[in-house]
């Protein structure tokens, strides 16, 4: 559970960083914005896998 909470906190931080970078760069296709978005996507997939595993254990 601690891992899940840590990942959710990390995802929230990335979401804020993504919004700031997109606004500062003025583009959603800027390489920095894309890199942050990809990192967030990876975290989302990890969280989905954790949730799926939790459901199978119940």
Backbone as numpy.savetxt, mean C-alpha at the origin, in Angstrom:
# Nx Ny Nz CAx CAy CAz Cx Cy Cz
-1.49 -10.83 13.98 -2.32 -9.63 13.98 -1.45 -8.37 13.98
-0.33 -8.43 14.71 0.56 -7.27 14.75 1.12 -6.96 13.37
1.42 -8.04 12.63 1.93 -7.83 11.27 0.90 -7.13 10.41
-0.35 -7.53 10.56 -1.41 -6.94 9.76 -1.57 -5.46 10.09
-1.54 -5.13 11.37 -1.66 -3.73 11.79 -0.48 -2.91 11.29
0.71 -3.49 11.35 1.90 -2.80 10.87 1.80 -2.54 9.37
1.31 -3.54 8.64 1.15 -3.39 7.19 0.09 -2.35 6.86
-0.98 -2.32 7.64 -2.02 -1.31 7.41 -1.49 0.10 7.67
-0.68 0.25 8.71 -0.05 1.55 9.00 0.88 1.95 7.86
1.64 0.98 7.37 2.56 1.22 6.26 1.79 1.64 5.00
0.69 0.97 4.76 -0.13 1.28 3.59 -0.70 2.69 3.70
-1.15 3.07 4.88 -1.68 4.41 5.08 -0.60 5.46 4.82
0.60 5.20 5.31 1.71 6.13 5.08 2.03 6.25 3.59
2.01 5.12 2.89 2.27 5.14 1.45 1.17 5.89 0.70
-0.06 5.72 1.15 -1.17 6.42 0.51 -1.00 7.93 0.62
-0.61 8.40 1.78 -0.37 9.83 1.96 0.81 10.31 1.12
1.87 9.49 1.13 3.06 9.83 0.33 2.70 9.88 -1.16
1.86 8.96 -1.60 1.43 8.91 -2.99 0.66 10.17 -3.37
-0.25 10.57 -2.51 -1.04 11.78 -2.80 -0.13 13.01 -2.86
0.80 13.10 -1.94 1.72 14.24 -1.92 2.61 14.26 -3.17
3.12 13.09 -3.53 4.00 13.01 -4.70 3.24 13.33 -5.98
2.03 12.83 -6.11 1.23 13.09 -7.31 0.92 14.59 -7.42
0.62 15.20 -6.30 0.33 16.63 -6.31 1.59 17.45 -6.64
2.70 17.08 -6.03 3.95 17.80 -6.25 4.45 17.65 -7.68
4.32 16.45 -8.22 4.81 16.16 -9.58 3.80 16.58 -10.65
2.54 16.68 -10.25 1.51 17.07 -11.21 1.20 16.01 -12.24
1.56 14.77 -11.91 1.35 13.69 -12.88 1.25 12.35 -12.16
0.28 11.56 -12.58 0.16 10.21 -12.02 1.11 9.22 -12.70
1.75 9.66 -13.78 2.65 8.77 -14.51 4.11 9.09 -14.25
4.38 10.00 -13.33 5.75 10.30 -12.95 6.38 9.05 -12.34
7.65 8.76 -12.66 8.29 7.53 -12.15 8.24 7.40 -10.61
8.41 8.50 -9.90 8.36 8.43 -8.44 6.95 8.05 -7.96
5.95 8.65 -8.58 4.56 8.36 -8.22 4.25 6.89 -8.53
4.69 6.42 -9.67 4.46 5.02 -10.04 5.14 4.06 -9.08
6.35 4.40 -8.65 7.08 3.54 -7.71 6.34 3.43 -6.38
5.82 4.54 -5.90 5.07 4.53 -4.64 3.78 3.72 -4.82
3.13 3.91 -5.95 1.90 3.17 -6.24 2.16 1.67 -6.30
3.25 1.27 -6.90 3.59 -0.14 -6.99 3.87 -0.72 -5.60
4.55 0.05 -4.75 4.81 -0.41 -3.39 3.50 -0.59 -2.63
2.57 0.33 -2.82 1.26 0.22 -2.18 0.51 -1.01 -2.71
0.58 -1.24 -4.00 -0.07 -2.41 -4.59 0.46 -3.70 -3.98
1.77 -3.78 -3.78 2.37 -4.97 -3.19 1.87 -5.19 -1.77
1.76 -4.11 -1.01 1.24 -4.21 0.35 -0.22 -4.67 0.34
-1.00 -4.16 -0.59 -2.41 -4.56 -0.69 -2.52 -6.06 -0.96
-1.70 -6.55 -1.86 -1.72 -7.98 -2.18 -1.33 -8.80 -0.95
-0.32 -8.35 -0.23 0.10 -9.05 0.98 -1.03 -9.07 2.01
-1.69 -7.94 2.18 -2.81 -7.87 3.13 -3.96 -8.77 2.70
-4.23 -8.83 1.41 -5.29 -9.71 0.91 -4.94 -11.18 1.17
-3.68 -11.53 1.01 -3.25 -12.90 1.27 -3.39 -13.24 2.75
-3.03 -12.29 3.62 -3.19 -12.50 5.06 -4.66 -12.71 5.41
-5.52 -11.89 4.84 -6.94 -12.01 5.10 -7.49 -13.35 4.61
-7.04 -13.76 3.45 -7.48 -15.04 2.88 -7.04 -16.20 3.81
-5.81 -16.13 4.29 -5.31 -17.16 5.19 -6.08 -17.18 6.50
-6.44 -16.01 7.00 -7.22 -15.93 8.24 -8.59 -16.57 8.05
-9.20 -16.34 6.91 -10.53 -16.90 6.64 -10.46 -18.42 6.53
-9.40 -18.94 5.97 -9.27 -20.40 5.82 -9.00 -21.10 7.16
-8.42 -20.38 8.11 -8.14 -20.96 9.41 -9.39 -21.03 10.28
-10.40 -20.27 9.95 -11.62 -20.25 10.78 -12.54 -21.38 10.44
